Amino acid sequence: MTIPVLPTRRELLRSGLRMATTLGAAASLGHLGRISAQAQTASDYKALVCVFLFGGNDANNMIIPMTGANATNYTSVRGSLAVQNPLALGSTGYGIHPNMGGLAKLFAANQLAVLCNVGTLVSPKTTKAAYAAGTVKVPANLFSHADQQQEWQTAAPLENLTNGWGGRIADLYANSGANALGFPTGVSVAGNSTFLNGATAQPASIGGASFSLPGEDGSSAAGARDAALQQLFKLDSGVTLVQAASTVLQGAVEVAALLQNAVGATPLPIVFPQTGIGQQLAQVAQLIRARTQLGASRQIFFTSLGGFDTHTDELAGQAALLLQLSDAISAFYTALADSTIAAADKVTLFTESEFSRTFQPNSNGGTDHAWGGHHLIAGSAVKGGLYGTFPSLVLGGDSDFESRGNWIPTTSLDQYGATLANWFGVSDLVGVFPNLANFGTSTYPLGFL
């Protein structure tokens, strides 16, 4: 008989801390077996899924005018960067990028909304004249990738907050019984994100499609490692920091066990694209399918797709990314509509990106950092259509605060997020979006949910 070689205590802790990093925030779970008397029923389940488009998606080439002066200006100003043969979005007079056929079908089924010209704003009085005169506050460090990524995730255009608006929603549900087994409300399948960090509630950060711990393969060696780890958990080191790390590690192992038991090995009803965003949304679909086993009635997910910083060769580069995005979202809602998951009307997916890009191309076949852009909201609960105000595509016009087609947003991130949060069931919207108080209550919800 082969005797398994047991790792040292240091090796176990090192391996375990990797588990804790993979499965994050386990210490916040407490005892996973507890059942709250206030737990909501599975029929009340709702989930939000954020898809963050890192780099600044050029929304000018995602939603395209097909009639009128805007269409003429689009062809003229964009020149060789203009997208040919967009797919019509019903009778709206606008089209979507031809690589986004899956989303065009969702729009035709009234399950996709487009929110036009949304961005980070401090005040609803932000106009070209007010901006030029300096009489209105604007978000800090406009056009900076890092700062605008942070502001989109925190909904704090002037403050340097460490918690995100998704995390602040999770805070509201931390002690409400919404997740009966204590599984985190926030789950990232795209690494750590500010978006899901709460003041008290902490998210799980899950990596790997199997939802299993490293080395957890059912072998005798794996069993021996697990037994040794459980023994370590029972030891009182007397050192506060070590005990805290041990608690986090033990929680991570409990999360892994809960996930493995809940998700199981049953394949999803469809095959998802073998792309990064495709596999992330496949993971989200698996967790949504396991919502009853996880005891969850409210969940917020963070996913991402990068590569949108298209200063050069935008036409081909963005086209490939938009294809990935459309195919992944289409697969996601096909899976959710299947009877084995039955959650297409319970899950709302939405996009974020730090900014859009200049309407006028640069000299390298690309575009540069700008401000307002268009975003997508999908799901059976969505009221399909175009919302917000599409900018006037005139260089130097009232919508353009510079001279290259840098659109001043006409809808704020706060109004956008508040509409999503309102559907989710949040009543204290200003508590989640402090800057929302600058906008009248009659300006939200926006109507797409």
N, C-alpha and C positions, 0 to 999 in steps of 0.2 A: 504494500500500500504506500502510495506517495503521500508524505506528510507535507501539507502546505506550509510555505515559509511565511511567518507573520511579520508584518512591517513593524518598525519601531513606533513609539508614541509620536515622535516628531513627524515621521512619514505619514502616520494616520491623520494628524492634525493638518499637515500641509495638504493632503488629499481632500480632507473634509472641508477645508476653507475654500478649495476650488469648487466643491459642491455648493457651498453657501453662496459663492459668487454666481454660480450658474443658476441657482434657484432662488436667490435673493430674498431679503426681508423676512426670513423665516422666524426670526425672534418675535415679530409682531403677531404671530399666529396664536401663541399661547397653547392651550390644549385643543387639539384639532377635533377631539371627539365631542366637544360641548355642543349642545343644541339649544338655540335660543327660543324662548316661548314667543318672541316677537317675530320669528322668521316669516318672511313673506312666502307665498306659494309660488311654485314653479311657473304657474300661469301668468304671474306678474313679471316674469323675467324680461329685462332689457339690457342691451349692451351697446356701447359706443366703441367704434374702431377708428382710430386715427391713423392715416397713412401720411407720413411726413415726407415731402419731396425735397430732399436736401440739395442745396446748391442754387436754388432760385429758379423754379420752373417758369419758362416763357409762356405765360398764359395767352399771349397774343397769337401764338401758333397752335393753341389747343382749342380755343373757341374762336371761330372765324366768321366775320360778317359776310353774308352772301348777296345782299341787296342794298341799294341806296348808296349814299355818299360814303359811308364807312367802308363799304366793299370796294369802291373805287379807290379810296385813299389807302386801303390795305394793300391792294395790288401795286399801286404806285410807289408807296414808301418802302414796303418790304422788298420789292424787286426780286432778286434771285432767292431770297429767303422766304418768299411767299409760299404757303402750302397749296398745292393743287388738289382739286377735287375733294373738298371736305364733304363729310356725310351730313346731310341736312337733318337738323333737329326739328322735325315736324314742320309746322308752318311759321316758326318763329322768325325766319329770315337769317338765322345763324346756323353754322355747321360745326361739327367736331372733327378733329384730325382724322384722316382716313385710316390710320392704324388703330383707331379706337372703335372698331365695329361692335365689339361686345357691349360697350357703354352706349352706343347709338341704339342698340336693341333695348337696353334698360330704359332709355329715355322714351322710346316708342311705347313701352309698357307702363309709362308713368311712374317709374321706379328710380329715376335719376333727375336731380335738380342741379342747376348751375347757378351759383351765386356770383354775380358780376362785380368786379372792381372792389374787392374787399382787401383790407390791410390793417396794420396797426395804426390806430388814431388815438389822440388824447382828447380832442374836442370835435363836436359835429360842425363847428364853425371854421374848419380848416378849408380855406379856399386858396386859390392862386394868389390873390391880392393880399390876403391875411398872412400867408406864408412869406411873401416877398417883403412885407412891412414888418415882419417879426412880431405881430400882435397876437399870435396864437401859438400855444405850445405844441410841439411835435415830438414824436417818439425819439428816444435817445439813440444816437448813432445809426441813423438811417443808412441803408446800403451796406452795412457791415454784416457779413455772414453770421459770425458768432453772436453778435448782439441781437440781430433780428430773429435768429433761431431761438434764442433764449426768450425774447419777448413774445413770440408766437406761442411758445410752450407755457409761459407764465401768465400771459395776459396782463403784463405790468409794463406799459410802455415807458414809464419814467423811473420805476424802482428796480433795484437789483435783487429780486426775490429768488430764493432757493427752492421754493415749492411751485408746482405747476397747477394749472387750472383743473386738470384731470385729478391731480392729487388732492386738491381742495374739495372736489366733489366726493372723492373717496373718504375724506375725513368725515363728511356728513353721514356716511353709511357705516363707519367703523363700528359703532355701538348700537346700530339700529336693528340688528338681527337680519339684515339683508342677505348676508352670507353666513348661513347657519353653522357651517363647520369651521368658520374662521379663515377660510381661504381668502387671500387678499382681493380687494375689489379691483385694483390695478394690476395688470399683467403686461410686461413688455416682452416681445419676442424679437426685439431688435437692439438688445443691449440696454444699458442704463439710459434713462431719459429723465430730464427735468420735468417733463409734462406730467408724469405720474407720481412725483414726490409730493407727499402731503406734509402738513405740520405734525400730524401724529400717525396717519396711515402710511405705510410703506409698501411699495409694489413688489411683486415677484418678477424677477428677470430670468426668463427661461430660454435656454439654448439647447439645440439638438432636437431632432424630430421625434426621438424615441421617448422623451420625457424621463429618461433614466439617469441614474448617477454613474459617473465614470467607474468602470470595472464591475458594474452590477450585471453579471452575465449568467448567474445561476450556478456557477461552478463551485466546487468545494472551497477553492481559495477565496472566492468572493464571499462565501458564507462565513469563513473563518475571519475575514477582515471585518465583516459586519458585526460578528459576535465580539471581537476585540474592541471595536468602536463603541458598542453598547456598554461594555465594561468601563471604558474611559468616561462615558457620560456619568457614571455613578460615582466617580471619584470626586472628592472635594479638594481642590488644589490649595485652597486658602488664599489664592491670589485673585483679586477681583477681576482683573483684565482677562486672565486665563479662563475664569469661570464664565465670564460674559461671552468669550469666543466659543466656549464649549456649548453654551446655551443656543447661540446662533447656529452652530453646526448641527446640534441635535434637532433644532427646528427645521433645518434644511433637509435632513434625512426624513423627517416626518412629512414634509411637503412632497418630497420625491415619492414616498410610499403612497400618499394620497393620490397624487397625479397618476402614478402607474396603475393603481387599482381603478381609478375613475375612467381614464382614457382607454385602457385595454389595448388589445391588438387588432380590433376590428378595423378594416380599411374604410376610408371615407367613400361615400357613394360615387364620387367621380375622381379622376386623376387630375391633380393640379399641375400647372406648368412647373417645369424644373428650373425656375428662376428664383432669385433671392426673395422677391416680394411674393411670388407664387407659393413658395414653401412657408413663408411667414404666415400668410393667410390660411394655408392648410393647417398649421398649428392652431391658429385661432379657431378655425372651424371644429377641430377636434375638442378643444376646451369648451366651446359652446355646446357641442353634442353631449359633453359630460357634465352639463350644468347641474342636473339633478343630483348626480353622484357627488359633485363638489359642494352641494348645498348652496349654490349661488343663485341669487335673483337679480343682482346688479353687478355688471362687470364693465371695465374700461380697458381697452387694449391699445398698445402702441406698436406700430409697424413702420417701416421706412423703406424708401428707395432713393439712392443717391445718384450723383452724376449729372445734375441739372445745371451746373455752373458752365454754361455753354458760351464761352467767350469766342470760341473758334468752332468751325465745322458743325454748326448747330443743326442744320437741316437733317442730316443723317443721324447724328447722336441723339437728339431729342426724339426723333421718330422711333428709334429702337426702344427708348425708355417708355414712351407712351404706349407702345404695343405691349410691353411687359405689364404695365399698370392696368391697361384695359383687360387683357386676358386673365390676369390674376383676380380682379374684382368680379369679372363675369363668372369665373369658375367658383368663386366664393359664394355668390348668390345662387348659383345653380345647386351647389351643395346644401346651402341653408334651406332651399325650397324643398329638398328631398324629404320624404316622410320620416326618414331616420333621424333627422335633425329638426325639421319643422320650426325654423326660427327666422325666416326671411323678413317677417313683419316685426320681429322683436330686436333686430340688430340694425343700427344705422352706422354706415361707414362714411367718413368725410376726409377730405384732403386738407393739408396745411403745407405751406412752403414759406421760407423767410421773406421772399419778395418775388415779384415778377421781373421782367427785363424790358429794356428800352425797345420801343416800337421801331425806331430807326436802327438798322443794323450797323455794326461797326465795320472796319475795313478788313476784318479777318474771317468773314463768313459767320459771325456770331453776333451776340448782343451783350449788353452790359447791365449792371445792377440798376433796378428801378424800384417801384413801390407797389401800387395797387395791382391786383391780378384776380383771376377767376378761379373758383374752387368748386369741387364736385361733392355732392351728397347723394348716397345711394341706399336703397332698401325699399321693402314693400310698404313701409310706413311713410315714405317720402311722397310728397305731392309734386310730381314731376313738372318741369318747366324752367324758365329763366327768371331769376329774381335779382333784385338790386338794379343798379343803373349802369348800362354799358357806356363806357367813356366815348366821347367824340374823338375820333381818330384823326385829329388835326395837330400837326406839329406846332408847338407854341400856342395852341388854343387854350380855352378855359380849363380843360381837363389836364393839361400838360404844364407842370410848374417849371419845367426847363424848356428845352427846345428839341428834344429827341424822342418825345413820346414817353414821358415819365408820369404815369397817371396818378393823380391825387385820389386816394380811396374815397368812395362815396358811402361805403358801408364799413363799419368797424369790426375788428376781430371780436370785440366784446359782444356786439349784437349777434354775430355769427355763433359764437360759443354759447351765448345765453339761450338761443333758440334750440340748440342741441341739448343743453342742460335742462331746459324746461320740459322737453319731450321725455328726458330721462327720469324726471320726477323731482327735480330740485326746485324748492320754493324760494330759498334765499339766494336769488341770482346775484344780487349786489355783493353778498358775502363771498361768492366765488369769483366774481368779476368786479373788483372795487372801482375800476375806471368806468364801469357801466353807468354809474350815477351821473356822469356827464351827459348822457344821452337820455332823452325823455322816455318814459315807460311806454309811450305810444309807438315807439320805433322798434319794438321787439315784443314778442317773437316775430320773425321775418316771414313766416307763412309757409315755408317749404316742409314743415312737419306739423 
